[in-house]
Structures are given as structure tokens and as C-alpha cells.
Amino acid sequence: MAVTDQLKAIPVSEFEHCYEEWKKRLQRCVASEGSYIEGDNIDL
């Protein structure tokens, strides 16, 4: 249960922010059409 307690301690706003950032990274992966991506300064 320690893991569950730690996850429940994360504020909803922080979780939502991380989720939105993950969606942005996922969209970059799709837009790159399989090209290798490293770092955050990628122009697609």
C-alpha cells in the first residue's frame, strides 16, 4: 500500500500537468514518423 499512498499524495493538478506533457511528447513521436528524437528542442 505504500505505493498507493504515494500516488494518492500527488496533487491532481500535478498529475494533470504531467499527463498533458506526456501527450505532447506522444504527439511529437507520431509527427516524427518514427525518427529518433532527443531533447526538447525539436522542430517538426
Secondary structure, 3 states (H helix, E strand, C coil): CHHHHHHHCCCHHHHHHHHHHHHHHHHHHHHCCCCCCCCCCCCC
